[in-house]
Amino acid sequence: MKNWILTLMLASAGSLWAQDVQKDADGGAPHTVVDVQAMYPGGMSRFYQHVVDEFEYPARCMEEGIGGSVVLRFVVETDGQISNIKAVKETAACPEFTQEAIRVLRAGKRWKPAMVNGKAVRCYHELPISLQLE
């Protein structure tokens, strides 16, 4: 069996398209700028560990020696749930990367929501994941 390396980096999204997501009941779209970023319980090191523990390298891609990457854009809701997960970049040779990354993201715990003026708000995040065979 081949070894693989999973590389993660979480960044808040900058300029994003809001037309493909649901708006709040008051008509507000997810924020791109917040006072306090949304955070996975226990911090990003816990989130990274969750991904490492849960991610299963796609068998076909491993057999064919395909490494790759995916960038997921998602919304952290005011109750900490993840919604509107979209792949903004992915490896065409192995769409299974994207499917697995989405599965792992959905399987995680609820996040602590972002805050603006002391109030929980919806916000965007992007998660790049790179998968390489050793």
N, C-alpha and C positions, 0 to 999 in steps of 0.2 A: 504494500500500500504506500502511496506517495504521501509525503508530508506537505502541508500547506500553511501559509501564513495569512492571517486576517489582519488587515490594517483598517483602523477606524479613525474618523475625525468628525466631531460634531461641531457644526457652526450654525449660528443663527443666520437666517436667510436675509439677503439684502433686498434688492428690487425683485419682487415676485408678482406673478399674475394672480389676481384674486377672483377672476371671473369663473374659475372652475371649482370653487368651493362654496359651501352653504354659508349664508350670512347669519349673524346673530339675530335673535328675535327683534332687537331694536335696529336692525339693518346694518350693523357694523361688520366689516370684513376682518379677518385675522390681522393682527398687528405685525409689522415688520420691525418696529422700534419699540422697545419696552424699557421700563426702569429696572426690572429684575427678570432675568431670563428664566424660562421654564427649566426645571431640573429633574432628572431621574432620582427617585428616592435613594439616598446614600451617595449621590454624586455621580459624576461621569465615569469614575473608575468602576463603580458597581454596574453601570450600564454596559460598559465595555466587557466586563466579566460575563454579564448575561449573554451578550452576543457571542462571545467566544464559547461559552458553555452550550448554547443552544444551536449555533449554526452548524448545519450539516452540508459539507461540500458536495455539490451535485455530482452523482456517480458518473454520469456520462461525460461531464466536463473533466473530471479527474482522469477517467480512462483515456480521453482524447488529449490530455495534457493542456487543457484550456485554462488559462488564468484570465482574470478580468476584473471589472469594477462595475459598480452601480452607484448612482446618487439618488437617494430618496428624498423627496420633499413631502412634508407632512405638517399637520396642524395639531398643536397641543391645545386641547379644549380647556375651558374654565374649570372643569371637574377633573382634569388631568388625563383624560382619555386621549388616545391618538386617533386622528381621523384624516380623511382625504389624502391617503398615501398615494403618491405618484412617483414613478421613475422619471427623472429628468435626463438621465444619461444611463446607458446600460451597454453591456457587451452583447452585441448581436449574435455572436457565435454560441452564446450560452444564456438564453433567457431564463434558465433555471436559477441563475444567480439572483435575479430580481425577485422571482417567486419566493425563494428561500429567505432573502433579506426582509421582504414584507412579512412573511410568516413570523420570523423572529421578532421583528419590531412589534407586531400585534400581540405576541405572547408575553411581552414584558409587563411590568407593573405600571400602574397609573403614575404619571409624572406630577410634580408640584407645578401648578400653572404659573405662567408669567404674570407679572404685576405691572400695572400702570396706576400711579397715584394711589397706591395701597389697595387697588381692586384687581381681582383675578380677571385676566383677559385671554382671549384666543390669540395664539401667535404661531408664526411659521418657524420651522426648523428644517435644515437639510442635513442629511447623513450620508457622507461618502463612505463606501466600503470597497476595499480593494482585496482581491483574492489572488494569491500567487502560489504556484506549486514550487516546492523546493527541489 
